[in-house]
Amino acid sequence: MNMNNIDPKNISGLLEVVSKKIGVSPEKLKQELEAGKFDSALNGMSKSDAAKFQQAVNNPKIVEKLMSTPQAKALYKKLTGE
């Protein structure tokens, strides 16, 4: 699964959905993500979830494991139209 091949329209749609859930503009969310910051996302989470998220971000093997789940693959296919 190569995330670099995602259609920009799909990324925009995903940013829209996530930004509404966490109460941040899509533009701000995109800027933070491109800078490797997750401040807005973390502020909208419980302390427990934020800690788990930070742990996952700091450990690429956890992210790889999550992205290989059937649910993640199905979401990726839905977003990319494959």
PDB file of N, CA, C and O in Angstrom:
ATOM      1  N   MET A   1       0.846  -1.171   0.000  1.00  0.00           N
ATOM      2  CA  MET A   1       0.000   0.000   0.000  1.00  0.00           C
ATOM      3  C   MET A   1       0.892   1.236   0.000  1.00  0.00           C
ATOM      4  O   MET A   1       1.569   1.509   0.991  1.00  0.00           O
ATOM      5  N   ASN A   2       0.901   1.977  -1.090  1.00  0.00           N
ATOM      6  CA  ASN A   2       1.734   3.162  -1.201  1.00  0.00           C
ATOM      7  C   ASN A   2       0.854   4.394  -1.053  1.00  0.00           C
ATOM      8  O   ASN A   2       0.070   4.725  -1.942  1.00  0.00           O
ATOM      9  N   MET A   3       0.996   5.069   0.086  1.00  0.00           N
ATOM     10  CA  MET A   3       0.155   6.226   0.381  1.00  0.00           C
ATOM     11  C   MET A   3       0.474   7.423  -0.525  1.00  0.00           C
ATOM     12  O   MET A   3      -0.319   8.361  -0.602  1.00  0.00           O
ATOM     13  N   ASN A   4       1.618   7.402  -1.208  1.00  0.00           N
ATOM     14  CA  ASN A   4       1.978   8.512  -2.094  1.00  0.00           C
ATOM     15  C   ASN A   4       1.138   8.534  -3.358  1.00  0.00           C
ATOM     16  O   ASN A   4       1.125   9.537  -4.072  1.00  0.00           O
ATOM     17  N   ASN A   5       0.436   7.444  -3.649  1.00  0.00           N
ATOM     18  CA  ASN A   5      -0.369   7.371  -4.857  1.00  0.00           C
ATOM     19  C   ASN A   5      -1.830   7.762  -4.636  1.00  0.00           C
ATOM     20  O   ASN A   5      -2.659   7.557  -5.523  1.00  0.00           O
ATOM     21  N   ILE A   6      -2.158   8.317  -3.477  1.00  0.00           N
ATOM     22  CA  ILE A   6      -3.532   8.717  -3.194  1.00  0.00           C
ATOM     23  C   ILE A   6      -3.869   9.976  -3.993  1.00  0.00           C
ATOM     24  O   ILE A   6      -3.093  10.930  -4.040  1.00  0.00           O
ATOM     25  N   ASP A   7      -5.029   9.952  -4.610  1.00  0.00           N
ATOM     26  CA  ASP A   7      -5.524  11.097  -5.379  1.00  0.00           C
ATOM     27  C   ASP A   7      -5.710  12.289  -4.444  1.00  0.00           C
ATOM     28  O   ASP A   7      -6.308  12.143  -3.378  1.00  0.00           O
ATOM     29  N   PRO A   8      -5.211  13.463  -4.821  1.00  0.00           N
ATOM     30  CA  PRO A   8      -5.361  14.656  -3.969  1.00  0.00           C
ATOM     31  C   PRO A   8      -6.802  14.961  -3.591  1.00  0.00           C
ATOM     32  O   PRO A   8      -7.051  15.510  -2.518  1.00  0.00           O
ATOM     33  N   LYS A   9      -7.763  14.617  -4.454  1.00  0.00           N
ATOM     34  CA  LYS A   9      -9.169  14.837  -4.119  1.00  0.00           C
ATOM     35  C   LYS A   9      -9.579  13.977  -2.927  1.00  0.00           C
ATOM     36  O   LYS A   9     -10.362  14.405  -2.079  1.00  0.00           O
ATOM     37  N   ASN A  10      -9.043  12.766  -2.874  1.00  0.00           N
ATOM     38  CA  ASN A  10      -9.357  11.886  -1.747  1.00  0.00           C
ATOM     39  C   ASN A  10      -8.736  12.418  -0.464  1.00  0.00           C
ATOM     40  O   ASN A  10      -9.340  12.327   0.605  1.00  0.00           O
ATOM     41  N   ILE A  11      -7.543  12.969  -0.563  1.00  0.00           N
ATOM     42  CA  ILE A  11      -6.888  13.541   0.615  1.00  0.00           C
ATOM     43  C   ILE A  11      -7.698  14.729   1.110  1.00  0.00           C
ATOM     44  O   ILE A  11      -7.891  14.892   2.315  1.00  0.00           O
ATOM     45  N   SER A  12      -8.172  15.558   0.192  1.00  0.00           N
ATOM     46  CA  SER A  12      -8.999  16.708   0.572  1.00  0.00           C
ATOM     47  C   SER A  12     -10.253  16.258   1.297  1.00  0.00           C
ATOM     48  O   SER A  12     -10.634  16.844   2.310  1.00  0.00           O
ATOM     49  N   GLY A  13     -10.889  15.229   0.786  1.00  0.00           N
ATOM     50  CA  GLY A  13     -12.097  14.707   1.418  1.00  0.00           C
ATOM     51  C   GLY A  13     -11.817  14.176   2.805  1.00  0.00           C
ATOM     52  O   GLY A  13     -12.599  14.394   3.731  1.00  0.00           O
ATOM     53  N   LEU A  14     -10.711  13.483   2.951  1.00  0.00           N
ATOM     54  CA  LEU A  14     -10.327  12.944   4.258  1.00  0.00           C
ATOM     55  C   LEU A  14     -10.025  14.075   5.230  1.00  0.00           C
ATOM     56  O   LEU A  14     -10.427  14.015   6.392  1.00  0.00           O
ATOM     57  N   LEU A  15      -9.322  15.100   4.769  1.00  0.00           N
ATOM     58  CA  LEU A  15      -9.037  16.256   5.627  1.00  0.00           C
ATOM     59  C   LEU A  15     -10.323  16.939   6.070  1.00  0.00           C
ATOM     60  O   LEU A  15     -10.435  17.369   7.218  1.00  0.00           O
ATOM     61  N   GLU A  16     -11.298  17.043   5.163  1.00  0.00           N
ATOM     62  CA  GLU A  16     -12.592  17.654   5.494  1.00  0.00           C
ATOM     63  C   GLU A  16     -13.282  16.885   6.617  1.00  0.00           C
ATOM     64  O   GLU A  16     -13.752  17.476   7.589  1.00  0.00           O
ATOM     65  N   VAL A  17     -13.339  15.567   6.474  1.00  0.00           N
ATOM     66  CA  VAL A  17     -14.015  14.724   7.462  1.00  0.00           C
ATOM     67  C   VAL A  17     -13.329  14.834   8.817  1.00  0.00           C
ATOM     68  O   VAL A  17     -13.981  15.051   9.838  1.00  0.00           O
ATOM     69  N   VAL A  18     -12.008  14.682   8.817  1.00  0.00           N
ATOM     70  CA  VAL A  18     -11.260  14.722  10.084  1.00  0.00           C
ATOM     71  C   VAL A  18     -11.356  16.108  10.708  1.00  0.00           C
ATOM     72  O   VAL A  18     -11.535  16.224  11.921  1.00  0.00           O
ATOM     73  N   SER A  19     -11.240  17.158   9.903  1.00  0.00           N
ATOM     74  CA  SER A  19     -11.273  18.517  10.452  1.00  0.00           C
ATOM     75  C   SER A  19     -12.611  18.808  11.126  1.00  0.00           C
ATOM     76  O   SER A  19     -12.649  19.481  12.156  1.00  0.00           O
ATOM     77  N   LYS A  20     -13.708  18.307  10.556  1.00  0.00           N
ATOM     78  CA  LYS A  20     -15.017  18.508  11.184  1.00  0.00           C
ATOM     79  C   LYS A  20     -15.096  17.781  12.524  1.00  0.00           C
ATOM     80  O   LYS A  20     -15.668  18.296  13.485  1.00  0.00           O
ATOM     81  N   LYS A  21     -14.518  16.583  12.580  1.00  0.00           N
ATOM     82  CA  LYS A  21     -14.559  15.793  13.817  1.00  0.00           C
ATOM     83  C   LYS A  21     -13.765  16.445  14.944  1.00  0.00           C
ATOM     84  O   LYS A  21     -14.160  16.369  16.107  1.00  0.00           O
ATOM     85  N   ILE A  22     -12.637  17.092  14.599  1.00  0.00           N
ATOM     86  CA  ILE A  22     -11.788  17.662  15.656  1.00  0.00           C
ATOM     87  C   ILE A  22     -11.944  19.172  15.790  1.00  0.00           C
ATOM     88  O   ILE A  22     -11.323  19.787  16.657  1.00  0.00           O
ATOM     89  N   GLY A  23     -12.779  19.776  14.925  1.00  0.00           N
ATOM     90  CA  GLY A  23     -13.066  21.206  15.055  1.00  0.00           C
ATOM     91  C   GLY A  23     -11.937  22.121  14.629  1.00  0.00           C
ATOM     92  O   GLY A  23     -11.720  23.170  15.236  1.00  0.00           O
ATOM     93  N   VAL A  24     -11.214  21.732  13.585  1.00  0.00           N
ATOM     94  CA  VAL A  24     -10.095  22.525  13.070  1.00  0.00           C
ATOM     95  C   VAL A  24     -10.296  22.666  11.567  1.00  0.00           C
ATOM     96  O   VAL A  24     -10.816  21.752  10.926  1.00  0.00           O
ATOM     97  N   SER A  25      -9.899  23.780  11.005  1.00  0.00           N
ATOM     98  CA  SER A  25     -10.066  23.962   9.562  1.00  0.00           C
ATOM     99  C   SER A  25      -9.190  22.958   8.803  1.00  0.00           C
ATOM    100  O   SER A  25      -8.115  22.588   9.274  1.00  0.00           O
ATOM    101  N   PRO A  26      -9.654  22.520   7.630  1.00  0.00           N
ATOM    102  CA  PRO A  26      -8.853  21.588   6.838  1.00  0.00           C
ATOM    103  C   PRO A  26      -7.464  22.141   6.504  1.00  0.00           C
ATOM    104  O   PRO A  26      -6.481  21.401   6.458  1.00  0.00           O
ATOM    105  N   GLU A  27      -7.403  23.448   6.273  1.00  0.00           N
ATOM    106  CA  GLU A  27      -6.122  24.071   5.932  1.00  0.00           C
ATOM    107  C   GLU A  27      -5.132  23.983   7.097  1.00  0.00           C
ATOM    108  O   GLU A  27      -3.962  23.650   6.906  1.00  0.00           O
ATOM    109  N   LYS A  28      -5.617  24.287   8.303  1.00  0.00           N
ATOM    110  CA  LYS A  28      -4.753  24.222   9.483  1.00  0.00           C
ATOM    111  C   LYS A  28      -4.312  22.787   9.743  1.00  0.00           C
ATOM    112  O   LYS A  28      -3.149  22.533  10.056  1.00  0.00           O
ATOM    113  N   LEU A  29      -5.246  21.854   9.613  1.00  0.00           N
ATOM    114  CA  LEU A  29      -4.929  20.450   9.823  1.00  0.00           C
ATOM    115  C   LEU A  29      -3.857  19.997   8.830  1.00  0.00           C
ATOM    116  O   LEU A  29      -2.899  19.321   9.207  1.00  0.00           O
ATOM    117  N   LYS A  30      -4.021  20.367   7.576  1.00  0.00           N
ATOM    118  CA  LYS A  30      -3.043  19.985   6.544  1.00  0.00           C
ATOM    119  C   LYS A  30      -1.670  20.566   6.864  1.00  0.00           C
ATOM    120  O   LYS A  30      -0.660  19.870   6.754  1.00  0.00           O
ATOM    121  N   GLN A  31      -1.627  21.839   7.261  1.00  0.00           N
ATOM    122  CA  GLN A  31      -0.352  22.475   7.604  1.00  0.00           C
ATOM    123  C   GLN A  31       0.321  21.752   8.766  1.00  0.00           C
ATOM    124  O   GLN A  31       1.528  21.510   8.736  1.00  0.00           O
ATOM    125  N   GLU A  32      -0.453  21.411   9.783  1.00  0.00           N
ATOM    126  CA  GLU A  32       0.114  20.719  10.942  1.00  0.00           C
ATOM    127  C   GLU A  32       0.652  19.346  10.550  1.00  0.00           C
ATOM    128  O   GLU A  32       1.753  18.967  10.948  1.00  0.00           O
ATOM    129  N   LEU A  33      -0.123  18.611   9.777  1.00  0.00           N
ATOM    130  CA  LEU A  33       0.306  17.278   9.379  1.00  0.00           C
ATOM    131  C   LEU A  33       1.558  17.330   8.509  1.00  0.00           C
ATOM    132  O   LEU A  33       2.461  16.507   8.665  1.00  0.00           O
ATOM    133  N   GLU A  34       1.612  18.299   7.591  1.00  0.00           N
ATOM    134  CA  GLU A  34       2.790  18.437   6.742  1.00  0.00           C
ATOM    135  C   GLU A  34       4.023  18.805   7.555  1.00  0.00           C
ATOM    136  O   GLU A  34       5.143  18.460   7.181  1.00  0.00           O
ATOM    137  N   ALA A  35       3.817  19.506   8.667  1.00  0.00           N
ATOM    138  CA  ALA A  35       4.926  19.894   9.545  1.00  0.00           C
ATOM    139  C   ALA A  35       5.250  18.810  10.574  1.00  0.00           C
ATOM    140  O   ALA A  35       6.161  18.968  11.386  1.00  0.00           O
ATOM    141  N   GLY A  36       4.494  17.705  10.533  1.00  0.00           N
ATOM    142  CA  GLY A  36       4.724  16.623  11.489  1.00  0.00           C
ATOM    143  C   GLY A  36       4.166  16.913  12.867  1.00  0.00           C
ATOM    144  O   GLY A  36       4.581  16.303  13.853  1.00  0.00           O
ATOM    145  N   LYS A  37       3.226  17.843  12.940  1.00  0.00           N
ATOM    146  CA  LYS A  37       2.592  18.187  14.213  1.00  0.00           C
ATOM    147  C   LYS A  37       1.199  17.582  14.244  1.00  0.00           C
ATOM    148  O   LYS A  37       0.536  17.456  13.214  1.00  0.00           O
ATOM    149  N   PHE A  38       0.774  17.218  15.418  1.00  0.00           N
ATOM    150  CA  PHE A  38      -0.554  16.639  15.580  1.00  0.00           C
ATOM    151  C   PHE A  38      -1.297  17.339  16.704  1.00  0.00           C
ATOM    152  O   PHE A  38      -2.180  16.748  17.326  1.00  0.00           O
ATOM    153  N   ASP A  39      -0.949  18.600  16.974  1.00  0.00           N
ATOM    154  CA  ASP A  39      -1.508  19.334  18.101  1.00  0.00           C
ATOM    155  C   ASP A  39      -3.034  19.371  18.085  1.00  0.00           C
ATOM    156  O   ASP A  39      -3.666  19.072  19.098  1.00  0.00           O
ATOM    157  N   SER A  40      -3.628  19.730  16.962  1.00  0.00           N
ATOM    158  CA  SER A  40      -5.094  19.839  16.897  1.00  0.00           C
ATOM    159  C   SER A  40      -5.759  18.499  17.115  1.00  0.00           C
ATOM    160  O   SER A  40      -6.763  18.407  17.822  1.00  0.00           O
ATOM    161  N   ALA A  41      -5.209  17.460  16.513  1.00  0.00           N
ATOM    162  CA  ALA A  41      -5.783  16.127  16.683  1.00  0.00           C
ATOM    163  C   ALA A  41      -5.660  15.675  18.135  1.00  0.00           C
ATOM    164  O   ALA A  41      -6.601  15.111  18.693  1.00  0.00           O
ATOM    165  N   LEU A  42      -4.514  15.919  18.739  1.00  0.00           N
ATOM    166  CA  LEU A  42      -4.294  15.484  20.119  1.00  0.00           C
ATOM    167  C   LEU A  42      -5.172  16.240  21.100  1.00  0.00           C
ATOM    168  O   LEU A  42      -5.620  15.668  22.093  1.00  0.00           O
ATOM    169  N   ASN A  43      -5.423  17.514  20.839  1.00  0.00           N
ATOM    170  CA  ASN A  43      -6.257  18.314  21.736  1.00  0.00           C
ATOM    171  C   ASN A  43      -7.690  17.805  21.790  1.00  0.00           C
ATOM    172  O   ASN A  43      -8.375  17.992  22.795  1.00  0.00           O
ATOM    173  N   GLY A  44      -8.149  17.166  20.721  1.00  0.00           N
ATOM    174  CA  GLY A  44      -9.517  16.664  20.676  1.00  0.00           C
ATOM    175  C   GLY A  44      -9.666  15.268  21.246  1.00  0.00           C
ATOM    176  O   GLY A  44     -10.774  14.733  21.287  1.00  0.00           O
ATOM    177  N   MET A  45      -8.568  14.668  21.688  1.00  0.00           N
ATOM    178  CA  MET A  45      -8.612  13.296  22.206  1.00  0.00           C
ATOM    179  C   MET A  45      -8.533  13.276  23.722  1.00  0.00           C
ATOM    180  O   MET A  45      -8.097  14.233  24.362  1.00  0.00           O
ATOM    181  N   SER A  46      -8.972  12.148  24.272  1.00  0.00           N
ATOM    182  CA  SER A  46      -8.779  11.955  25.710  1.00  0.00           C
ATOM    183  C   SER A  46      -7.277  11.776  25.953  1.00  0.00           C
ATOM    184  O   SER A  46      -6.529  11.475  25.023  1.00  0.00           O
ATOM    185  N   LYS A  47      -6.842  11.960  27.195  1.00  0.00           N
ATOM    186  CA  LYS A  47      -5.417  11.804  27.500  1.00  0.00           C
ATOM    187  C   LYS A  47      -4.935  10.400  27.160  1.00  0.00           C
ATOM    188  O   LYS A  47      -3.820  10.223  26.669  1.00  0.00           O
ATOM    189  N   SER A  48      -5.764   9.418  27.418  1.00  0.00           N
ATOM    190  CA  SER A  48      -5.402   8.024  27.132  1.00  0.00           C
ATOM    191  C   SER A  48      -5.223   7.797  25.628  1.00  0.00           C
ATOM    192  O   SER A  48      -4.237   7.200  25.196  1.00  0.00           O
ATOM    193  N   ASP A  49      -6.190   8.282  24.834  1.00  0.00           N
ATOM    194  CA  ASP A  49      -6.105   8.118  23.381  1.00  0.00           C
ATOM    195  C   ASP A  49      -4.928   8.910  22.813  1.00  0.00           C
ATOM    196  O   ASP A  49      -4.243   8.431  21.909  1.00  0.00           O
ATOM    197  N   ALA A  50      -4.689  10.106  23.328  1.00  0.00           N
ATOM    198  CA  ALA A  50      -3.576  10.927  22.862  1.00  0.00           C
ATOM    199  C   ALA A  50      -2.244  10.224  23.132  1.00  0.00           C
ATOM    200  O   ALA A  50      -1.337  10.268  22.300  1.00  0.00           O
ATOM    201  N   ALA A  51      -2.128   9.579  24.288  1.00  0.00           N
ATOM    202  CA  ALA A  51      -0.897   8.855  24.634  1.00  0.00           C
ATOM    203  C   ALA A  51      -0.691   7.677  23.687  1.00  0.00           C
ATOM    204  O   ALA A  51       0.427   7.424  23.239  1.00  0.00           O
ATOM    205  N   LYS A  52      -1.772   6.958  23.384  1.00  0.00           N
ATOM    206  CA  LYS A  52      -1.681   5.831  22.451  1.00  0.00           C
ATOM    207  C   LYS A  52      -1.297   6.321  21.053  1.00  0.00           C
ATOM    208  O   LYS A  52      -0.483   5.697  20.373  1.00  0.00           O
ATOM    209  N   PHE A  53      -1.884   7.436  20.633  1.00  0.00           N
ATOM    210  CA  PHE A  53      -1.573   8.001  19.324  1.00  0.00           C
ATOM    211  C   PHE A  53      -0.097   8.390  19.247  1.00  0.00           C
ATOM    212  O   PHE A  53       0.578   8.078  18.266  1.00  0.00           O
ATOM    213  N   GLN A  54       0.397   9.063  20.266  1.00  0.00           N
ATOM    214  CA  GLN A  54       1.815   9.469  20.292  1.00  0.00           C
ATOM    215  C   GLN A  54       2.717   8.249  20.232  1.00  0.00           C
ATOM    216  O   GLN A  54       3.734   8.259  19.538  1.00  0.00           O
ATOM    217  N   GLN A  55       2.352   7.201  20.954  1.00  0.00           N
ATOM    218  CA  GLN A  55       3.144   5.976  20.947  1.00  0.00           C
ATOM    219  C   GLN A  55       3.181   5.384  19.535  1.00  0.00           C
ATOM    220  O   GLN A  55       4.232   4.943  19.071  1.00  0.00           O
ATOM    221  N   ALA A  56       2.037   5.378  18.859  1.00  0.00           N
ATOM    222  CA  ALA A  56       1.978   4.840  17.503  1.00  0.00           C
ATOM    223  C   ALA A  56       2.808   5.672  16.537  1.00  0.00           C
ATOM    224  O   ALA A  56       3.525   5.123  15.701  1.00  0.00           O
ATOM    225  N   VAL A  57       2.716   6.979  16.647  1.00  0.00           N
ATOM    226  CA  VAL A  57       3.459   7.871  15.754  1.00  0.00           C
ATOM    227  C   VAL A  57       4.965   7.703  15.951  1.00  0.00           C
ATOM    228  O   VAL A  57       5.740   7.787  14.998  1.00  0.00           O
ATOM    229  N   ASN A  58       5.361   7.468  17.184  1.00  0.00           N
ATOM    230  CA  ASN A  58       6.784   7.329  17.488  1.00  0.00           C
ATOM    231  C   ASN A  58       7.333   5.943  17.186  1.00  0.00           C
ATOM    232  O   ASN A  58       8.538   5.717  17.298  1.00  0.00           O
ATOM    233  N   ASN A  59       6.458   5.008  16.803  1.00  0.00           N
ATOM    234  CA  ASN A  59       6.897   3.653  16.507  1.00  0.00           C
ATOM    235  C   ASN A  59       6.333   3.230  15.143  1.00  0.00           C
ATOM    236  O   ASN A  59       5.187   2.787  15.064  1.00  0.00           O
ATOM    237  N   PRO A  60       7.121   3.361  14.078  1.00  0.00           N
ATOM    238  CA  PRO A  60       6.635   3.035  12.738  1.00  0.00           C
ATOM    239  C   PRO A  60       6.120   1.607  12.592  1.00  0.00           C
ATOM    240  O   PRO A  60       5.272   1.349  11.738  1.00  0.00           O
ATOM    241  N   LYS A  61       6.611   0.675  13.403  1.00  0.00           N
ATOM    242  CA  LYS A  61       6.143  -0.705  13.301  1.00  0.00           C
ATOM    243  C   LYS A  61       4.675  -0.820  13.719  1.00  0.00           C
ATOM    244  O   LYS A  61       3.931  -1.632  13.170  1.00  0.00           O
ATOM    245  N   ILE A  62       4.263  -0.003  14.692  1.00  0.00           N
ATOM    246  CA  ILE A  62       2.855  -0.001  15.105  1.00  0.00           C
ATOM    247  C   ILE A  62       1.987   0.535  13.967  1.00  0.00           C
ATOM    248  O   ILE A  62       0.935  -0.028  13.665  1.00  0.00           O
ATOM    249  N   VAL A  63       2.431   1.621  13.337  1.00  0.00           N
ATOM    250  CA  VAL A  63       1.677   2.201  12.219  1.00  0.00           C
ATOM    251  C   VAL A  63       1.581   1.191  11.082  1.00  0.00           C
ATOM    252  O   VAL A  63       0.515   1.013  10.493  1.00  0.00           O
ATOM    253  N   GLU A  64       2.689   0.533  10.775  1.00  0.00           N
ATOM    254  CA  GLU A  64       2.695  -0.467   9.708  1.00  0.00           C
ATOM    255  C   GLU A  64       1.712  -1.600  10.020  1.00  0.00           C
ATOM    256  O   GLU A  64       0.983  -2.060   9.141  1.00  0.00           O
ATOM    257  N   LYS A  65       1.703  -2.040  11.272  1.00  0.00           N
ATOM    258  CA  LYS A  65       0.790  -3.113  11.681  1.00  0.00           C
ATOM    259  C   LYS A  65      -0.667  -2.659  11.540  1.00  0.00           C
ATOM    260  O   LYS A  65      -1.509  -3.409  11.045  1.00  0.00           O
ATOM    261  N   LEU A  66      -0.958  -1.429  11.977  1.00  0.00           N
ATOM    262  CA  LEU A  66      -2.320  -0.904  11.862  1.00  0.00           C
ATOM    263  C   LEU A  66      -2.757  -0.782  10.402  1.00  0.00           C
ATOM    264  O   LEU A  66      -3.894  -1.103  10.059  1.00  0.00           O
ATOM    265  N   MET A  67      -1.846  -0.317   9.548  1.00  0.00           N
ATOM    266  CA  MET A  67      -2.178  -0.102   8.141  1.00  0.00           C
ATOM    267  C   MET A  67      -2.352  -1.416   7.385  1.00  0.00           C
ATOM    268  O   MET A  67      -2.909  -1.425   6.287  1.00  0.00           O
ATOM    269  N   SER A  68      -1.885  -2.517   7.952  1.00  0.00           N
ATOM    270  CA  SER A  68      -2.017  -3.806   7.272  1.00  0.00           C
ATOM    271  C   SER A  68      -3.285  -4.557   7.681  1.00  0.00           C
ATOM    272  O   SER A  68      -3.533  -5.661   7.196  1.00  0.00           O
ATOM    273  N   THR A  69      -4.088  -3.966   8.570  1.00  0.00           N
ATOM    274  CA  THR A  69      -5.332  -4.622   8.980  1.00  0.00           C
ATOM    275  C   THR A  69      -6.356  -4.579   7.842  1.00  0.00           C
ATOM    276  O   THR A  69      -6.312  -3.674   7.009  1.00  0.00           O
ATOM    277  N   PRO A  70      -7.261  -5.532   7.800  1.00  0.00           N
ATOM    278  CA  PRO A  70      -8.289  -5.525   6.753  1.00  0.00           C
ATOM    279  C   PRO A  70      -9.118  -4.233   6.753  1.00  0.00           C
ATOM    280  O   PRO A  70      -9.503  -3.740   5.693  1.00  0.00           O
ATOM    281  N   GLN A  71      -9.390  -3.689   7.946  1.00  0.00           N
ATOM    282  CA  GLN A  71     -10.190  -2.458   8.029  1.00  0.00           C
ATOM    283  C   GLN A  71      -9.438  -1.283   7.395  1.00  0.00           C
ATOM    284  O   GLN A  71     -10.034  -0.492   6.665  1.00  0.00           O
ATOM    285  N   ALA A  72      -8.151  -1.166   7.665  1.00  0.00           N
ATOM    286  CA  ALA A  72      -7.359  -0.076   7.100  1.00  0.00           C
ATOM    287  C   ALA A  72      -7.252  -0.229   5.588  1.00  0.00           C
ATOM    288  O   ALA A  72      -7.345   0.755   4.854  1.00  0.00           O
ATOM    289  N   LYS A  73      -7.059  -1.447   5.126  1.00  0.00           N
ATOM    290  CA  LYS A  73      -6.972  -1.684   3.681  1.00  0.00           C
ATOM    291  C   LYS A  73      -8.299  -1.339   3.000  1.00  0.00           C
ATOM    292  O   LYS A  73      -8.311  -0.760   1.914  1.00  0.00           O
ATOM    293  N   ALA A  74      -9.406  -1.695   3.640  1.00  0.00           N
ATOM    294  CA  ALA A  74     -10.727  -1.380   3.066  1.00  0.00           C
ATOM    295  C   ALA A  74     -10.939   0.135   3.003  1.00  0.00           C
ATOM    296  O   ALA A  74     -11.450   0.651   2.008  1.00  0.00           O
ATOM    297  N   LEU A  75     -10.550   0.843   4.058  1.00  0.00           N
ATOM    298  CA  LEU A  75     -10.670   2.302   4.067  1.00  0.00           C
ATOM    299  C   LEU A  75      -9.808   2.918   2.985  1.00  0.00           C
ATOM    300  O   LEU A  75     -10.247   3.831   2.286  1.00  0.00           O
ATOM    301  N   TYR A  76      -8.586   2.431   2.837  1.00  0.00           N
ATOM    302  CA  TYR A  76      -7.678   2.940   1.808  1.00  0.00           C
ATOM    303  C   TYR A  76      -8.283   2.744   0.421  1.00  0.00           C
ATOM    304  O   TYR A  76      -8.248   3.650  -0.412  1.00  0.00           O
ATOM    305  N   LYS A  77      -8.837   1.558   0.176  1.00  0.00           N
ATOM    306  CA  LYS A  77      -9.445   1.278  -1.130  1.00  0.00           C
ATOM    307  C   LYS A  77     -10.643   2.190  -1.374  1.00  0.00           C
ATOM    308  O   LYS A  77     -10.851   2.662  -2.492  1.00  0.00           O
ATOM    309  N   LYS A  78     -11.429   2.435  -0.332  1.00  0.00           N
ATOM    310  CA  LYS A  78     -12.586   3.313  -0.463  1.00  0.00           C
ATOM    311  C   LYS A  78     -12.148   4.739  -0.788  1.00  0.00           C
ATOM    312  O   LYS A  78     -12.741   5.395  -1.645  1.00  0.00           O
ATOM    313  N   LEU A  79     -11.107   5.216  -0.100  1.00  0.00           N
ATOM    314  CA  LEU A  79     -10.623   6.577  -0.328  1.00  0.00           C
ATOM    315  C   LEU A  79      -9.977   6.756  -1.691  1.00  0.00           C
ATOM    316  O   LEU A  79     -10.086   7.818  -2.304  1.00  0.00           O
ATOM    317  N   THR A  80      -9.309   5.720  -2.159  1.00  0.00           N
ATOM    318  CA  THR A  80      -8.597   5.842  -3.434  1.00  0.00           C
ATOM    319  C   THR A  80      -9.444   5.401  -4.621  1.00  0.00           C
ATOM    320  O   THR A  80      -9.051   5.584  -5.773  1.00  0.00           O
ATOM    321  N   GLY A  81     -10.603   4.822  -4.339  1.00  0.00           N
ATOM    322  CA  GLY A  81     -11.487   4.385  -5.417  1.00  0.00           C
ATOM    323  C   GLY A  81     -11.015   3.123  -6.093  1.00  0.00           C
ATOM    324  O   GLY A  81     -11.452   2.824  -7.204  1.00  0.00           O
ATOM    325  N   GLU A  82     -10.135   2.373  -5.459  1.00  0.00           N
ATOM    326  CA  GLU A  82      -9.629   1.119  -6.047  1.00  0.00           C
ATOM    327  C   GLU A  82     -10.625   0.007  -5.864  1.00  0.00           C
ATOM    328  O   GLU A  82     -10.376  -1.120  -6.293  1.00  0.00           O
TER     329      GLU A  82
END
